[in-house]
Amino acid sequence: MPVNISAYQSIQATLVDQGVTLIAVSKTKPKEELMELYTLGHRSFGENYVQELVDKAAALPKDIQWHFIGHLQSNKVKYIAPFVFMIHGVDSEKLLQEINKQAVKQNRIIDCLLQVHIATEETKFGFDGPALHELLMSGRIASYTNIRIRGLMGMASFSEDQALLSQEFYTLKTYFDKAQQAFPDGSFDTLSMGMSSDYALAISKGSTMVRIGSLLFGARNYPAPK
């Protein structure tokens, strides 16, 4: 399926008016489809798999801002540390430590979002509220000299229950507002929540960044089972 250019242009125009950043989630999609959006001026793309991200970054224009939005294992940080623009799913302090270690090696500052668990599904990752508060109030983040914590990220439940989703987004926005107090310099400015099915609701609850894939690229191209 070709990229839905009209959907992209409509969504992007709406988000620009609202001051919301669009991350085009391009996982499993061929490089040619990413280039269709690139030629329209889009630069922010999101990938879930380290090897796929590394391969695309090597082959595509260098001014693309690559967002890693999947669950990141500590032993794979080194592969994306040289070029990644932002890591969304920082779900533990151990991972934070490894990102900082690899950023030091690359002499880079890497922007990160702390992932908060707000969904009903236990399979999703992230800090809970008390753990997030403890980390932010402890002062330990200051020791991670090559990381810049830009905000929070969360994934709502896989549900059509609008009241449930609304409550989960509200919870994350509440955490975000409280967390901002630990960053008086204004650098903590990004709340990444909302995907193709729920981005409008997420924006109404305070999202500043949405991750949209299927509305732009169609269904994922997963390999057939062997």
N, C-alpha and C positions, 0 to 999 in steps of 0.2 A: 504493500500500500504506500503510495507517495505521501509526502508530508502534506498535511492539511494547512496550506498557506493561509487561506481565508480565516481559519480558526485561530492560527497564530497571530495574524494581524489584529483580529478583533480582541483577543485576550490581552495581547501586549498593549494595545491602545488603552484598554480599561485599566490595566495595572499601572501604567505610567501615570494616568490621571490620579490614581490613588497613592502614588508613591511606593508601590510594591514591586520588588524585584522578581522576575521570572527566571527560574532555573528550568531549562529544557532537559527533561530526563531522557537521555539517549541510550540507555543501556540496551544491549542486544541489537541496536540499530546500526546499519552500515554507515561508513564514513560519508558516503555520497548524500545520505539524507541529512546528516549534520551540516554538510556544506550548503544545502538548500537554505537552511535558516541562517547560516553564516553570511551568505551573499545578501540576505535581507538586513544584515547589520547586527544579528544576534551573536553574543559572545559568551554567555554564561550557560554551560552545559553540565549536567549531573550524571555521574556514573556510579554503579554499585559494585563493580568487580575490578580488583586491582589490575590484573593482567590486561583486561580490555581497556582500562583507562590508560595504562602505560603505552599500549599499542596505538591507540587513537592519538594520544598526545604527541607521539613521535611522528605520526603521518600527517597531522592536520596543522593549520596555521598556529604560529606561536603566540598570537595575541588572544587566543581563547582562554577564558577563565574556567579552569576545571574544578568542579565541586565534587568531592567524594561524599556520597550520601548513603552508602551502605554500611553494614557492620564491618568495622575494620579490625583485623587481628594485629596485635602488636608486632609480630614478626614480619609483617608486610609493609609497615610504615615506610621503611627505607626505600622502597621502590617508587613511591609517589612524592616523598619529601623534596626532591629537587625542583618540582614544578607545580605541585597542587596549589590552587588558589585558596580554597577553604575546605576544611574537614568538618562535616556536619555531625557525625554520629559519635562524638567523644563521650563514651558511656562509663568510663572508669578513670580513676586517678592513675592507675597503672598505664593506661593508654596515653594519658596526658604526658606522663613522664617520658614515654618512648618517643612521642612526637617531638617533644622538646629536645631530646637527645639527638634525634636525626636532623632537626632544624639547626642545631648548633653545628653539626658536621657540614651542613650545606651553607652555613653563614646566612641563614634566612630567618625571617619572622613568619610563622605560619598562622594564619587566622583559623580559629576553631569555634565551633558551637558545642555547648554541653547538651547532650541528649537527656531528656527527662521522660521517664515512663509515665504516660498518662492513660494508656489504653487498658481495656479489660483483659486483653489477651496477655498471658504470661510469657508468650514467645517473644514479645518485643523487648528491646533493651533500653537501658537508661538509668540515671540516678532517680531515687525517690526524693520526695520533698525534703525530709530531714538531712539526707546525705548531701544534697545540693547545698542546702543552707550551711552545713558544717564546713564544706569545702570552701565556699565563698567567704565565710566569716573568719576562717582560720588564718588567713594571710599567706597560706602556702603557695597560692598561685603566683605571687610576686617572685618566687624562686625559679619559676619557669620562664627564663629570660627571653627565649626565642619563640614564645607562643603569645598570641594576642587573643584573648577570649572575647569574641564579638557578640555573643548572645546565647540563646537557647534554641533547641530544635526538638520537636516531638511528633509522634505519629499517633493519630487518633485510632479508635477501634475500627475494625472492618465491619461496618454496620450502616444500615440505612436509617437508624434511629436518630433523627435530627436533634432531639433533646439530649441524648447521650453525647453526641459529638459536640454539641454546643457547650455542655458542661466540661468536657475534657479540654476544649480550646480555652474556655474561661479559666480553668485551673492553671494551664500553662502560662497564660497571660498574667495571672496573679503572681506566679513564681518569677516571671520575667520582671515585673514591676518591682518586686522586692529585691531581686538580684541586682538591679541597676544601682541600688544604693551603695554597692561595693565598688562601683566604677565611676567615681565623681568626674572623671575626665571626659565622659560622654562616649567612650569607645564601645560600650556595651549597647549596641543599637539594632541588633538583628534578632527577630523572632521568626524562625522558619517553621511554619506549620501550614498544612493544606496541600492537597494533591488534586488530581483531575476531578475526582468525585465530590470533593468537599471544599475546594479552595475559596469559593465565594463566602461560605460560612466562616471559614478560618479568617478571612480578611475582615469580616464584620466583627470578629472577636479580637482583632489587633495584630494579625499577622503582617509582617513586613517583607516576607519572602515566601514564595510558593514553588512547589516542585511538581511540574506538570509534564507528563509523558504521553499517555494514550490519546489525549485530545489532540495532540500535535502529530504523533507518529503512528497512531493506531496500536493494535495489540502487540505485545512483546513477541520477538522471534526466538522462542526457546527451541533448542534442538529436539528432535523426535527421540523418544526413549528407545534404547537399544534392546 
